[in-house]
Amino acid sequence: MIFEILLVFLFSYICGSIPFGLILTKVFLGKDIRKIGSKNIGATNVLRTGNKFIAALTLVLDISKGIAPILVTNYYFPNLIYLSSLSSFLGHIFPVWLKFNGGKGVAIYLGIIFILSYKLALFFCIIWIFIATISKYSSLSSIISSLIIFLISLSENNYELNSYLFITFVIILYSHRKNIIRLKNRSEDKIKL
């Protein structure tokens, strides 16, 4: 059992830690995304390069790296699906290859909850788009949406899912700590939808 846990953890963490935003901007734009905008490797910052296609591709790949390890884990070790979910999420935010300085975790979070509960994933998308359309802040949309999804999940009485969504909400809050300060100071960059 310990071997299975270690295997799932490492596989999921490595999948989650692939820095697609960094790779795509280096390969296709010849730029280091860590020196642009918020210096984050996620899709929102990739969008700041002005290349919508690369930003969209980053988003799709970051969502996919949340889906893939969970599907594999669910096939071989279905009892470890939440370990896989958390490990891939942590890999994205704290990748060892980038000195534990990764993305904000929202795209991979979406991919993960799509597998865990497609209804919650659809709610997340609707809430995120609604808040982003009104506020024009990606960070605010992400924080509020992940909180609401956790609160909605409480009605399902699934302790593992509830725990996972609470933990990921706290980590998303942590990963957006600088954004929260900028939101408070009204210096946060707005997004163009």
N, C-alpha and C positions, 0 to 999 in steps of 0.2 A: 504493500500500500504506500509506503514512504517513497519507493521508486516511482510509482505512478504520479504521486503528488509533485515530486520534483520534476518529472518529465513534463507534466502539464504546465507547471509554473514556468519553466525555462522556455518551452516551445511558445507559449502564449506571450510571455514577456518579450521574447525576441521578435515575434511577429508584430507586436504593438510598438516596438521601438524603432521600426524602420522609418527614417525621417524623409518621407516622400516629398514634402515641401522643399527641403534642402536639396535633395537629389535632383528634382525636376527643374528648379531654378538654376542650379549649377549647369546641368546638361543642356537645357534649352535656351537659357537666357545668359549664361556665363556670369551669373551674379550669386553672391552669398546672401541668402535671405536673412541671415543673422545680422546683417549690416544695413537692413532696410526697415523703415517704419518702426514697428514695435520690437523688431529683432526676433520675433517669434517664428517658428517653422510651420505654423498652421496655415490653413487656406485663407483666412481673413487677411493675414499679413501678405501672403502671396498675391492676393488681389491688389495690394498696394503697389505691386510692380507694374500694374497697368495691363497685365496679360490675363484676361478673363478665362481663357482656355486652360492655362496652366493652373490657375486658381481652382477651377472646376475639377480638373483632373486630380489635383491634390485632395480636394474634398472627397471625391469618389474613392480614391485609394485609401485615405484615412478611415473612411467609413468601412471599406472592405477589410481592412486589417483588424477591425473589431469583429467582423462577421466570421472570417475564415477560421481563426483558431477555435472559436466556440463551436462551429459546425464539426470540426475535426474531433474536438474533445467530446462533444455530445455523442458522436458515433462510437468512440472507443471507451470513454470513461464518463458516461452521462451524470454520474453522481458528483463529478468535479467541475460542472459547468460554471458555477459561480466563482470558483478559484480561477478558472481560465478567463472569465470576464474581468475580474479584478486585476489579474496579472497582465493582460494585454493593455488594459487601461493605464496601469502604472508604468508599463513599458513606454507608452506614448508620452506621458508627462515627464517621466524620469529616465530617459534612455542613457544607459551606461556609456554609449559611444559619444554622447554630446555632453559629458560631465553632468549628467542628470538634469539637463536643461532642455526640455522638449516643448511640446505644444500645450495648449490649454485643455485639451481632452474632450472637446465638445463633439467633434466629428466621429471619433472612435466610440464615444459614449452613445451616439445615435445608432451606429452600427450594432453595438452590443445590445441595446434595448430593443432593436428591431428583432433580434433573435429571441430574446427573453420574453418580450411581449410586444407584438407588432401594433397592438392598440395603443399602448403607451408611447411607442415611437411615433405614431401618427399624431397623437395629442401633442407630443413634444414639437413636431414640425409646425403644426397649426399655431401653437402658442408662441413659438420662436418667431415665426413670420409675422404674426400679429403685433408682437412687441417691437420687433425690428422695424416694421413699417411705421409705427407710431413714433418710436424714440430715435430711430436711426443708429442705435448703439448695439453692436453685436455682443459685446460683453454683458450688458444689462439683460439682453434677450436670453443669453445662455444661462446666466445665474438664475433668473426668475423661472425660466422654463424647467430647469433641472429641479428646482425646489417644488414647483407645482406637480411635476411628474412623481416625485417622492410622495407628496401628500395624497395624490390620487391613488398611488399604489397601496396605500394603507387600507383601502377598502377591499383589497383582494385577499387579505389575511394570509399572505405568503411571506413568512418570516425571512427566508433567504433573500427573496427579491426586495423586500422592504429594507433589509439590512444593507444589501448591495447598493440600492439607490440612495440611501442615507449617506453611506461612506463616499460614494462618487460625488454627491452634492457637496459634501464638505471639502473634498479635494478640488472640485471645480471652483468653489469659493476661494480656496487657497491659491489656485493657479491664476485667478483673476484679481489677486490682492492689489497689484499695481493699477489695474483698470478701475478698481473700486475707488482708489485714491484720486485717480484722474476724473472719474465721474463726480466725485464729491467736489473737486476743484473746478469742474466744468471745463476740463482740458482734454477730455477723451475724444479721440478721433471718431467721426461719424462714418457710417458706411453708405455706399451708394447702391441701392437695390435696383 
